[in-house]
Amino acid sequence: MRLMPLLLAASCLAIAAARESSAADAPAPNVVIIFIDDMGYGDIGPFGATTQRTPGLDRMAREGMRFTSFYAAPVCSVSRAQLLTGCYGARVSVPGVYFPGAKNGLHPSETTIAEHLKERGYATACVGKWHLGDQPEFLPTRQGFDRYFGIPYSNDMQRKSRETGARVVPLLRDDTVAELLADEAQNRLVERYTEEAVAFIRDNKDRPFFLYLPHTAVHTPIHPGAAFAGKSENGRYGDWVEEVDWSAGRVLDTLRELRLAERTLVIFTSDNGPWLTKGKDGGSAGPLRGGKGSTWEGGVRVPMIAWWPGTIAPGTACDAVASTIDLLPTAVALAGGRVPARPVIDGRDISSLLLGTARESPREAHYYFSNYTLQAVRQGPWKLAITPQPGSTGEGAAANAESKEPRLYNLDLDIGERTNVAGAHPEIVAGLRRLAAAMDAEIGGARPAARRPAGEAAAPKTLYPIAEDAPAKSAAPAAIETLKPGDAVSSASAPQVGGKAFEISCAVETAQRDAVLVAHGGTALGYALHLSGGRVVFAVRTSADSVTEIAAPPASSPLRIAASLAAGGGMSLSVNGGPPVSGKAPGLIPRQPYENFCVGCDDGRPLARYTASAPFAGTISELKVTPRNPGTRNPGTVTDFPAGNR
């Protein structure tokens, strides 16, 4: 009776060996990577989604292999750097998110997948969101891609066009702005990217090619195409997921039509977890804890499907740890090349996992970085969180308070990271801490020896003339203390807080428990005071992926509010003279927000977790915002009201 299992195992090994031999003897495969923006682990059918239909990806999984422990980075620019270079973002000095007109980008000296494959005769194209710097020296055509068509950063990074006055994003053809897209034009992006991708495949059907298809979808703002709008059971987010599924299916159908399927490896995955705080416009992490911006599993573990008919066994799953950093060495190896020993990369060739000839990850461990901070390490089923892990993008610290002591999770038994078992396994904790310490010394922290430099443009500018680029018009400072609820003044007339510490104070009378009191900024950066469930909240956004909120204990109206942001990012908030609540933002707000300064409302995109569902009802008076220039007193505590006003 024991003979049958042995024969079955031997048969499986023989099939896997035959696949490996066949792959080794075959011509270099085409490589297609479909990279979705902000798609969660639980957003597609093969990973448990039921509120949106994904027939194309369902079929892809039936014909290919699902990776259940596949990792990206917490935010988009870092994930893109990791995928293209095979390195953790900390190694190549890509710690966070790039903004339009920023001086930094992926260093031109880094060798991308496209450059490796181009050296081996591949045609190369990038179609979609780039987000590794928008200066000419950082664009895809300077990083190994023959063609580029797409938006060079996130679709919510609109700037006001000086020519049209509309808030737009640029659509590039190679390194030239081809169009300026207003929000309503984004509903054709998936369709246009798909058409471009299919055309590239057809143009290069007789030679090896590398197609990198990083969709703008499903990042907010959500703009599904007309053919998909209103079709899912999950609102417009589900509609856009279904359109992305159509796009992936169209790419696979084109490969089948051209008889290229058995010569093409296709990878479908996401750049990070879902943007949970976007509510119905955010996705699902399924059983995982956390979302985009965090190093909880829900922030970095993403769906991944690998498809290569005739080479990858259909309907299979791989539970080994793998990551976006492994795609470069894998693609190069399958193309018959070898990645040089220098400069160092962090990824490993996972072709043995794809071919079914190995079950274990070729990497010793996986490391979870947030910016330059190493926050966790995984080896096998064991994950050790060595610092308090950040909350999902848009969440306040209070929602994610946890012990500063190391926390150990067995992810095979506790995928939701709910039970800390560090006390029961001190030897595992010690081993993982040693691994973490070695990696942290190599590329973590402030000045590690092995970190390579970021790219830096000498004279950065936006890709198209924007209103903010125009010569500044003299604007008299607004008398903000006279503003009433519903009033707004231009950013030029508002208190100038960019790069400065500041204090803000006001008196409020209202019966509302949820309301915007003061808001200056948007989805990129800014600050706000608002009421949430009867508690005063002070919010500071320093980037698109970092907002910090601190909340005071509930208090009864009238309210006297005093808050401050210090030079090092220290935040403080006091209500009615009570003990200040403190928090820590990553730093100062890097520049003056472009949006209007609003009282009792927010006339732009919310910068924090509030909604302006009802107009403010009440009074806001004695409003004062005091910026502090460098070298002046640093507001380490909140502003005091005169004793008689408390």
Secondary structure, DSSP 8 states (H G I E B T S, - for coil): --HHHHHHHHHHHHHHHHHHHHHHHS---EEEEEEESS--TTSSGGGT--SS--HHHHHHHHHSEEEEEEE--SSHHHHHHHHHHSS-TTTTT--S---TT-SEES-TTS--HHHHHHHTT-EEEEES---S--SGGGSGGGTT-SEEEE-SS-TT--EEBTTT-SEEEEEEETTEEEEEEEGGGGGGHHHHHHHHHHHHHHHTTTS-EEEEEE--TTSSS----TTTTT-SSSHHHHHHHHHHHHHHHHHHHHHHHTT-GGGEEEEEEESS---GGGGGGS---TTSS--TT-SSHHHHEEEEEEE-TTTS-TTEEE-S-EEGGGHHHHHHHHTT----SSS-------HHHHHTS--S-SSS-EEEEETTEEEEEEETTEEEE-S-----TT--GGGG---SS-EEEETTT-TT-----GGG-HHHHHHHHHHHHHHHHHH-SSS-TT----EE-SS---SS-BGGGS---------GGG--TT-EE-GGGS---TTSEEEEEEEEEES-SSEEEEEEE-SSSEEEEEEETTEEEEEEEEETTEEEEEE-----SSEEEEEEE-TTSEEEEEETT---EEEE-SSS-SS--SS-EEESS-SSS-SSS----S---EEEEEEEEEEE-TTS----S-----GGG-
